[in-house]
Amino acid sequence: MKVLMFGWEFPPHITGGLGTACFGLTRGLAKKNIEVIFVVPKAFGDEDKSSIRLVAAEDIDVSHTSVEMEEFWKKVQYLEISSNIVPYIDPEEFQKLLEQSEREKTLIKESTTTRKFRFSGKYGVNLMEEVTRYALIASNLALLKNFDVIHAHDWLTYPAGIVAKMVSGKPLIVHVHATEFDRSGENVNQSVYEIERRGMEVADKVITVSNLTRNIVISRYGIPEEKVVTIHNAVDFITDYNIVNSNKVLPEKIVTFLGRVTFQKGPDYFVEAANKVLKKNDNVRFVMAGSGDMLNRMIRRVAELGISHKFHFTGFLKGPDVNRMFQMSDVYVMPSVSEPFGISPLEAMRSNVPVIISKQSGVSEILRYALKIDFWDIDAMADSIYGLLNYKALSDFFIKYGQEEVNNLKWENAAEGVKEVYNSIL
């Protein structure tokens, strides 16, 4: 079986869990003898291509687009809207992008008259324009490539999946890793919501990463229950991964938050809980690893609380730095307000770190050996942190059984579920 798969990022060039999930799933599918043609906007040359055929959209010649596709494209020009959707970057990076936006728009106008489009491969101020051009390239790929199934990850690639289906007539699966309600609460971006809903409507099957997300897809997007399948994510067991607990350089205990510093991830609740813990136990340091639009606010709040000397902001971490951070940690906290799944707790458990997760996360559906709290309950969060730091037997219990539990959450199992979905629509 051959799959034409559309994704917006692929390791090591990632900004969150989406790229990590795509990497793990494609490795799992390869073990099921499924060939994946994985399309990204831009390739950087250092991606792991052992399990996939990586195709960069910017390398595809679009000068021979058929008249039929040009006619179709006139119908989807609604995508070409002005947008400042920048979900994964911090304020400083956003300002730099704004300063470059006029020059970037000029480059885009020039490139549309040539044989190939240019892509930043990032989440910039011209994101919607890149989504549109990516979809146009998908129409060419659907004409040129041989494949059995189309698989599109997250809303950025749904238009590409829709176009590929219309051109080829092959079945489409959309994979929902997050919805606009997860990212924005009730203040949804209507354009993104419409793209998400249209992708789900056109798809032959919708895969969600948790039952939490499945319920949102059914209730908020009006998708029939029988069309939506939950397949939980997993954790990638890298063969050369070594646990080195001697990495710690500080005598204090370390409690870590790792993720985008945005509303969705609940960083403000983590800061408030940290303040409560420090009033009881001064022998602990808190780390907020990540970037996002709430970062400056969190830095100010830490200063207001007078705990700056016990709080560290590392910025965005990836690859080996993530592993090193987990290996230095004594407790990992994921206080997400709305988390479709959440791979990072699995990565922490793999590193022998006990985890505290919000009940509002998809991963809480499959984990037994994690402390679960409501994201808003900072007292319960603080008590859980304090307990894991100060009662060794409790910490050892969650480390031991958490390690056993996470060892059974393999991407091959998730891939088997995806393969069954493929077979059901062929």
C-alpha positions as CSV (number, residue, x, y, z in Angstrom):
1,M,0.0,0.0,0.0
2,K,1.2,3.5,-0.8
3,V,0.1,6.6,1.0
4,L,0.4,10.3,-0.1
5,M,0.8,12.1,3.2
6,F,0.7,15.8,3.8
7,G,2.4,17.3,6.8
8,W,3.6,20.8,7.7
9,E,6.8,19.8,9.6
10,F,9.1,16.9,10.1
11,P,12.0,16.4,12.5
12,P,14.4,17.8,13.3
13,H,12.6,21.0,12.2
14,I,9.6,21.0,14.5
15,T,7.8,23.5,16.7
16,G,5.7,21.1,18.8
17,G,4.2,17.6,19.0
18,L,2.8,17.5,15.4
19,G,6.2,16.9,13.7
20,T,7.1,14.3,16.4
21,A,3.8,12.4,15.9
22,C,4.3,12.4,12.1
23,F,7.8,11.0,12.6
24,G,6.7,8.2,14.9
25,L,3.7,7.3,12.9
26,T,5.6,7.0,9.6
27,R,8.2,4.8,11.2
28,G,5.5,2.6,12.5
29,L,3.8,2.4,9.1
30,A,7.1,1.5,7.5
31,K,7.2,-1.6,9.8
32,K,3.7,-2.5,8.4
33,N,5.1,-2.5,4.9
34,I,3.3,0.7,4.0
35,E,5.2,3.1,1.7
36,V,4.7,6.8,2.6
37,I,5.3,9.7,0.3
38,F,5.6,12.5,2.9
39,V,5.1,16.1,1.6
40,V,6.4,19.1,3.5
41,P,6.5,22.7,2.3
42,K,10.3,22.9,2.6
43,A,13.0,20.4,3.2
44,F,16.2,21.3,4.9
45,G,18.3,18.3,3.9
46,D,18.9,16.8,7.4
47,E,15.6,14.9,7.8
48,D,15.6,11.2,8.6
49,K,14.3,9.7,5.4
50,S,14.8,6.0,6.4
51,S,11.1,5.3,6.7
52,I,9.6,7.7,4.1
53,R,10.1,9.3,0.7
54,L,10.3,13.0,1.6
55,V,9.0,15.5,-1.0
56,A,9.5,19.2,-0.7
57,A,6.6,21.2,-2.1
58,E,9.0,24.0,-3.2
59,D,10.8,21.5,-5.5
60,I,7.6,20.7,-7.5
61,D,7.2,22.3,-10.9
62,V,3.7,23.8,-11.2
63,S,4.0,25.3,-14.6
64,H,2.0,22.5,-16.2
65,T,-1.1,22.7,-14.0
66,S,-4.1,21.6,-16.1
67,V,-6.8,23.9,-17.2
68,E,-9.2,21.9,-15.1
69,M,-7.2,22.6,-12.0
70,E,-7.0,26.3,-12.8
71,E,-10.8,26.3,-12.9
72,F,-11.0,24.4,-9.7
73,W,-8.5,26.7,-8.0
74,K,-10.7,29.7,-8.8
75,K,-13.3,28.2,-6.4
76,V,-10.9,28.0,-3.4
77,Q,-9.5,31.5,-3.5
78,Y,-11.1,32.1,-0.2
79,L,-7.9,30.8,1.3
80,E,-6.0,33.8,0.1
81,I,-6.8,36.0,3.0
82,S,-4.7,38.4,5.1
83,S,-3.7,36.5,8.2
84,N,-1.5,37.0,11.2
85,I,-2.0,33.4,12.5
86,V,1.4,32.7,14.1
87,P,0.6,29.8,16.5
88,Y,4.1,28.7,17.4
89,I,6.4,31.7,17.8
90,D,7.2,34.1,20.5
91,P,6.5,37.9,20.4
92,E,10.1,38.8,19.5
93,E,10.1,36.5,16.5
94,F,6.7,37.7,15.5
95,Q,8.0,41.3,15.4
96,K,10.8,40.3,13.1
97,L,8.4,38.6,10.8
98,L,6.2,41.7,10.7
99,E,9.2,43.8,9.7
100,Q,10.0,41.4,6.8
101,S,6.4,40.9,5.6
102,E,6.5,43.5,2.8
103,R,9.6,42.0,1.4
104,E,8.2,38.5,1.7
105,K,5.0,39.5,-0.2
106,T,7.2,40.8,-3.0
107,L,9.0,37.5,-3.2
108,I,5.7,35.6,-3.3
109,K,4.5,37.7,-6.2
110,E,7.7,37.1,-8.1
111,S,7.7,33.4,-7.4
112,T,4.1,32.8,-8.7
113,T,5.2,33.7,-12.2
114,T,8.0,31.0,-12.2
115,R,7.9,27.3,-12.3
116,K,8.2,26.7,-8.6
117,F,6.8,28.3,-5.4
118,R,8.9,29.3,-2.4
119,F,8.1,28.3,1.1
120,S,9.5,29.4,4.4
121,G,8.6,26.1,6.0
122,K,7.6,28.0,9.1
123,Y,4.5,29.5,10.8
124,G,5.0,33.1,9.5
125,V,2.8,36.1,8.8
126,N,2.0,34.7,5.3
127,L,0.9,31.4,6.6
128,M,-2.4,31.4,4.8
129,E,-0.7,32.2,1.5
130,E,1.6,29.3,2.0
131,V,-1.3,27.0,2.8
132,T,-2.9,28.0,-0.4
133,R,0.2,27.4,-2.5
134,Y,0.9,24.1,-0.8
135,A,-2.6,23.0,-1.8
136,L,-2.0,24.0,-5.4
137,I,1.2,21.9,-5.5
138,A,-0.8,19.0,-4.0
139,S,-3.0,19.1,-7.1
140,N,0.1,18.5,-9.3
141,L,1.4,15.7,-7.0
142,A,-1.9,14.0,-7.2
143,L,-1.6,13.9,-10.9
144,L,2.0,12.7,-11.0
145,K,2.2,10.2,-8.1
146,N,0.8,6.7,-7.8
147,F,-0.8,6.1,-4.4
148,D,-3.8,4.4,-2.8
149,V,-4.7,6.7,0.1
150,I,-4.3,10.4,1.0
151,H,-3.5,11.3,4.6
152,A,-3.5,14.9,5.7
153,H,-2.2,16.1,9.1
154,D,-3.8,19.1,10.8
155,W,-5.7,22.0,9.3
156,L,-2.6,23.4,7.4
157,T,-2.7,20.5,5.0
158,Y,-6.5,19.8,4.8
159,P,-6.8,22.0,1.7
160,A,-4.0,20.0,0.1
161,G,-5.8,16.8,1.0
162,I,-9.1,18.0,-0.4
163,V,-7.5,19.0,-3.8
164,A,-5.6,15.8,-4.0
165,K,-8.8,13.8,-3.5
166,M,-10.7,15.9,-6.2
167,V,-7.9,15.4,-8.7
168,S,-7.2,11.7,-8.1
169,G,-10.5,10.3,-6.8
170,K,-8.6,8.5,-4.1
171,P,-9.9,8.3,-0.5
172,L,-8.9,11.0,2.0
173,I,-8.1,10.7,5.7
174,V,-7.7,13.8,7.8
175,H,-5.8,13.4,11.1
176,V,-6.9,15.8,13.8
177,H,-4.0,16.5,16.2
178,A,-5.7,19.7,17.5
179,T,-8.7,21.8,16.8
180,E,-9.2,25.6,16.8
181,F,-11.1,25.2,20.1
182,D,-8.0,23.7,21.7
183,R,-5.7,26.5,20.4
184,S,-8.0,29.5,21.0
185,G,-10.7,28.4,23.4
186,E,-14.0,30.0,22.4
187,N,-12.3,32.9,20.5
188,V,-11.9,30.8,17.3
189,N,-10.4,32.1,14.1
190,Q,-13.4,31.6,11.8
191,S,-11.2,31.0,8.7
192,V,-9.3,28.2,10.4
193,Y,-12.5,26.7,11.7
194,E,-14.0,26.7,8.2
195,I,-10.9,25.0,6.8
196,E,-11.0,22.4,9.5
197,R,-14.7,21.7,9.1
198,R,-14.5,21.4,5.3
199,G,-11.6,19.0,5.6
200,M,-13.5,16.8,8.0
201,E,-16.6,16.9,5.8
202,V,-14.8,15.9,2.6
203,A,-12.7,13.2,4.3
204,D,-13.7,9.6,4.0
205,K,-12.5,9.0,7.6
206,V,-11.4,11.3,10.4
207,I,-8.7,10.2,12.9
208,T,-8.5,11.9,16.2
209,V,-5.7,11.5,18.7
210,S,-8.1,11.1,21.7
211,N,-11.7,10.6,22.6
212,L,-11.6,14.2,24.0
213,T,-10.8,15.4,20.5
214,R,-13.3,13.0,18.9
215,N,-16.1,14.5,21.0
216,I,-15.1,18.0,19.9
217,V,-15.1,16.9,16.2
218,I,-18.6,15.4,16.6
219,S,-20.2,18.2,18.7
220,R,-18.5,21.3,17.4
221,Y,-18.0,20.4,13.7
222,G,-21.1,18.3,13.1
223,I,-19.2,15.2,11.8
224,P,-21.1,11.9,12.0
225,E,-19.9,9.6,14.9
226,E,-19.3,6.6,12.6
227,K,-16.9,8.6,10.5
228,V,-14.5,9.5,13.4
229,V,-12.0,7.0,14.8
230,T,-9.7,7.6,17.8
231,I,-6.1,6.3,17.6
232,H,-3.9,7.4,20.5
233,N,-0.4,8.6,19.9
234,A,2.7,6.9,21.3
235,V,6.3,7.6,22.1
236,D,9.3,6.9,19.9
237,F,11.9,4.7,21.4
238,I,15.1,5.9,19.8
239,T,17.7,3.1,19.7
240,D,20.6,5.3,20.8
241,Y,18.6,6.9,23.6
242,N,20.4,6.5,27.0
243,I,19.1,7.6,30.4
244,V,21.8,9.5,32.2
245,N,20.6,10.6,35.6
246,S,24.0,12.0,36.5
247,N,23.3,14.9,34.2
248,K,22.1,17.0,37.1
249,V,24.3,19.9,37.9
250,L,22.2,21.6,40.6
251,P,21.7,20.2,44.2
252,E,18.0,21.3,44.2
253,K,15.1,19.3,42.9
254,I,13.9,20.3,39.4
255,V,10.3,20.6,38.2
256,T,9.8,21.1,34.5
257,F,7.2,22.5,32.2
258,L,8.0,21.8,28.5
259,G,5.7,23.1,25.7
260,R,4.5,26.2,23.9
261,V,4.0,29.0,26.4
262,T,0.5,29.7,25.2
263,F,-3.1,29.8,26.6
264,Q,-3.6,26.1,25.5
265,K,-0.7,24.8,27.6
266,G,-1.6,26.5,30.9
267,P,1.8,28.0,31.8
268,D,0.1,30.5,34.2
269,Y,-1.2,27.7,36.4
270,F,2.2,26.2,36.5
271,V,3.7,29.5,37.8
272,E,1.1,29.9,40.5
273,A,1.6,26.3,41.7
274,A,5.3,26.8,41.7
275,N,4.9,29.8,44.0
276,K,2.8,27.7,46.4
277,V,5.4,24.9,46.4
278,L,8.3,27.3,47.1
279,K,6.5,28.6,50.2
280,K,6.8,25.0,51.6
281,N,10.0,23.8,50.1
282,D,12.8,26.2,49.1
283,N,15.1,23.4,47.8
284,V,13.5,23.3,44.3
285,R,13.9,25.0,41.0
286,F,11.3,25.4,38.3
287,V,12.0,25.3,34.6
288,M,9.7,26.6,31.8
289,A,11.1,25.3,28.5
290,G,9.4,26.7,25.5
291,S,8.4,29.9,23.7
292,G,5.0,31.5,22.8
293,D,2.9,34.6,23.1
294,M,2.5,34.3,26.9
295,L,6.3,34.1,27.6
296,N,6.8,37.7,28.5
297,R,3.7,37.7,30.7
298,M,5.1,34.6,32.6
299,I,8.5,36.3,33.1
300,R,6.7,39.4,34.6
301,R,4.5,37.2,36.8
302,V,7.5,35.3,38.2
303,A,9.2,38.6,39.0
304,E,6.0,39.9,40.7
305,L,5.9,36.8,42.9
306,G,9.6,37.3,43.8
307,I,10.6,33.8,42.7
308,S,12.9,34.7,39.8
309,H,15.9,33.2,41.6
310,K,14.2,29.9,41.6
311,F,12.7,30.0,38.1
312,H,14.4,29.4,34.7
313,F,13.2,30.2,31.2
314,T,15.2,28.2,28.6
315,G,13.4,29.1,25.4
316,F,12.4,26.5,22.8
317,L,14.2,23.2,23.1
318,K,14.4,20.4,20.6
319,G,16.2,17.1,20.0
320,P,19.0,16.2,22.4
321,D,18.3,19.2,24.6
322,V,14.8,17.9,25.3
323,N,16.2,14.6,26.4
324,R,18.8,16.3,28.6
325,M,16.1,18.5,30.2
326,F,14.0,15.4,31.1
327,Q,17.1,13.6,32.5
328,M,17.7,16.6,34.8
329,S,14.1,16.7,36.0
330,D,12.6,15.2,39.1
331,V,9.0,16.0,38.2
332,Y,7.3,16.9,34.9
333,V,4.1,18.9,34.8
334,M,1.7,19.3,31.8
335,P,-1.1,21.6,33.1
336,S,-2.8,22.0,29.7
337,V,-6.2,23.8,29.5
338,S,-7.0,21.7,26.4
339,E,-4.6,19.1,25.1
340,P,-5.8,16.8,22.3
341,F,-3.2,14.3,23.3
342,G,0.2,15.3,24.7
343,I,3.3,13.3,23.8
344,S,5.7,15.0,26.2
345,P,4.5,13.2,29.4
346,L,5.4,9.9,27.6
347,E,8.8,11.2,26.8
348,A,9.3,12.2,30.4
349,M,8.1,8.8,31.7
350,R,10.6,7.2,29.3
351,S,13.3,9.2,31.1
352,N,12.2,7.9,34.5
353,V,10.5,11.1,35.5
354,P,7.1,11.0,37.3
355,V,4.5,13.1,35.7
356,I,1.5,15.3,36.6
357,I,-1.0,15.9,33.8
358,S,-4.3,17.7,33.5
359,K,-7.5,15.8,33.3
360,Q,-8.2,17.9,30.2
361,S,-5.6,16.0,28.1
362,G,-6.1,13.2,25.7
363,V,-3.1,11.3,27.2
364,S,-4.9,11.0,30.5
365,E,-7.2,8.6,28.8
366,I,-4.5,6.0,28.4
367,L,-2.1,6.6,31.4
368,R,-2.8,5.0,34.7
369,Y,0.5,5.8,36.4
370,A,0.4,9.6,36.3
371,L,-1.0,12.0,38.8
372,K,-4.1,13.7,37.2
373,I,-5.4,17.1,38.3
374,D,-7.8,19.7,36.8
375,F,-5.6,22.4,35.1
376,W,-7.3,25.2,37.1
377,D,-6.7,23.5,40.5
378,I,-3.4,25.0,41.5
379,D,-3.7,23.7,45.0
380,A,-3.9,20.1,43.8
381,M,-1.1,20.8,41.4
382,A,1.1,22.2,44.1
383,D,0.3,19.3,46.5
384,S,1.1,16.8,43.7
385,I,4.5,18.4,43.0
386,Y,5.3,18.6,46.7
387,G,4.3,15.0,47.3
388,L,6.5,13.7,44.4
389,L,9.5,15.8,45.5
390,N,9.3,14.9,49.2
391,Y,8.0,11.3,49.4
392,K,10.5,9.0,47.7
393,A,8.3,6.0,47.9
394,L,5.6,7.8,46.0
395,S,8.0,9.0,43.3
396,D,9.6,5.6,43.0
397,F,6.1,4.0,42.5
398,F,5.2,6.3,39.6
399,I,8.7,5.9,38.0
400,K,8.6,2.1,38.1
401,Y,5.1,1.5,36.9
402,G,5.2,4.5,34.6
403,Q,8.2,3.1,32.8
404,E,6.5,-0.2,32.3
405,E,3.4,1.5,31.1
406,V,5.1,3.7,28.5
407,N,7.1,0.8,27.2
408,N,3.8,-0.6,25.8
409,L,2.8,2.6,24.0
410,K,4.6,1.9,20.7
411,W,4.0,3.7,17.4
412,E,3.7,0.3,15.7
413,N,0.5,-0.2,17.6
414,A,-0.8,3.2,16.5
415,A,0.3,2.4,12.9
416,E,-1.7,-0.8,13.0
417,G,-4.8,1.2,13.9
418,V,-4.1,3.6,11.0
419,K,-3.6,0.7,8.6
420,E,-7.0,-0.7,9.6
421,V,-8.6,2.7,8.8
422,Y,-6.8,2.6,5.4
423,N,-8.2,-0.8,4.7
424,S,-11.7,0.2,5.7
425,I,-12.0,2.8,3.0
426,L,-10.2,1.0,0.2
